[in-house]
Amino acid sequence: MFGKSLLSSFKRTAADLVRTDRGNVAAMFAIALVPMIGIIGTAIDYSRAVAARSAMQAALDTVALMVSKDAQANPSMTAAQATAAAQKYFNALYKEGGTSDVVVTATYTPNTGQGSSVKVDGQASVATDFARYAGYANMAIDTSSTTKWGSTRMRVAMVLDNTGSMASNSKMVKMQSAAKNMVDSLSALNKVSGDVYISLVPFAKNVNLGTSFDKSYIKWSSPAGTANPDTWDENNGTCSGGSSYTTQSDCTSVYVCSTSKYTTQWQCQANGKVWRNANYVWTPYSHTKWNGCVMDRDQDYDIKNTAPSPGDTNAVSTLFPAQEYTQGSTNYCKSGASAYLQPIVPMSNNWTALKQAIDNMDPTGGTNQVIGTVWGWQSLSTTNGPIKAPAKDANYIYQDYMVILSDGLNTQNRWPSYGNGSSQYTCNGQPCIDARQKKLCDAIKADGVTIFTIQVNINNADPTSTILQDCASNGNFQMITSSDQTAGAFSNILSQIAKLRISQ
């Protein structure tokens, strides 16, 4: 061995120096040589022990994972069975030479509410070349590895495209099936109540909060003087007055006399002035007629999960603007199971209700991934917002995930200058809606949420979505070109969010 040959060389050199007659240098060197050999030799022995320990640690990390998988398949595993399995796996993995007296033991702790764990301990001895002359023939090494599961709890926000294009090529049907399978798979990990929560955020141009949503969080009207306001009170109501203008002689080809034609406050008041300064009166509908749809919040709250501040006149922009989401005569925000755009389901472990809500989803409207994504973030927050998640138990580790599936590119949001429902426009050289979404996704990831994105692109109808690629954490973007691939894409995500992690 290298250590022995080095020792022999030192001995020969020392003997030569002792025989020299050139003063007392040889004697002095000989005296100093003994501790020098000891220091150098001990360092060599120690480095070999460190290398052996590192190899043992790497082997034990893998052993702990493998025994953990065995324990999940056999929850009644005994300590003897765990140790036998650990020894078998270790023998196959650990090939470091120069070690002896290797002992590997394993301890399995079943889940009693604080998660399950497997701890694998290893001890061994490394023979020394130099330290043996000081009475230490071996150096002891020991290390351990622990794998835990069940102590890590998951929150998963499922942000799913419910736009009109999802009706084609069985995209909606396949997504519903895959989403329900994900609910089933995640619910199987819910060993103790609270281990897993799931929220559902169907989105189109808007999202639906449902009619039972706390209306104090809703923005019903815009501040006085706002040009062309788009909020509820100014766009849902009746125009009255000017009833005397009912004859042809009182009308022109430019304006319509019937006030029923004026469907917004601006139309009502503007045309009231035209008709001989008649005082047309705009009366908003009762808020009980609102079916639950909201638009993007005022910028920059549209890309934040800031909690709304009801009753604060200086924080009106933090509220969520109500809208009756219609196109032509179609109301896309009806209430009940027959709704086109289904209501958001906040974090829940009612698996039956979640799957029923997925079954109720119906495709319609334009694509606004931003509003779906920001409400997915709201659903994961425990401190902000009106649909905040249940509080987190300090005894557990939590992982927050968001799964975004969309079959197209962004086409519209609250602002008509950003898109027309068929395509989005460009703002300052960038796609308007995508630029908002990029800032939003960056903020969500900075908040500790892992994002997975799926683009459903049948027949390559669209280019690859740059924004869905940018939103994904660590490259977790998938492009699928067939509806039949949807289940596989969800399975890929499940394999990542449910996998074991070495915690110590």
Secondary structure, DSSP 4 states (H G I P E B T S, - for coil): -HHHHHHHHHHHHHHHHHH--STTHHHHHHHHHHHHHHHHHHHHHHHHHHHHHHHHHHHHHHHHHHHHHHHHH-TT--HHHHHHHHHHHHHHH---SSEEEEEEEEEEE--SSS-EEEEEEEEEEEE-SSGGGGT--EEEEEEEEEEEESSEEEEEEEEEE-SGGGGGGGHHHHHHHHHHHHHHHHHTT-SSTTSEEEEEEEESSSEE--TTS-GGGEE-SPPTT-SS--SHHHHSEEEE--TT--SGGG--SSS---GGG--SHHHHHHHHHHTTT---EEEEPPGGG--SEE-PPSTTGGG--PPP-TT-GGGGGGSEEB---EETTEES--SSTT-SSPBPEEEE--HHHHHHHHHH----S---HHHHHHHHHHHH-SSSSTTPPPPPPTTSEEEEEEEEEESS-----S-GGGB-SS-B-EETTEEHHHHHHHHHHHHHHHTTEEEEEEEE-GGG-S---HHHHHHSGGG-EEEESSGGGHHHHHHHHHHHHT--EE--
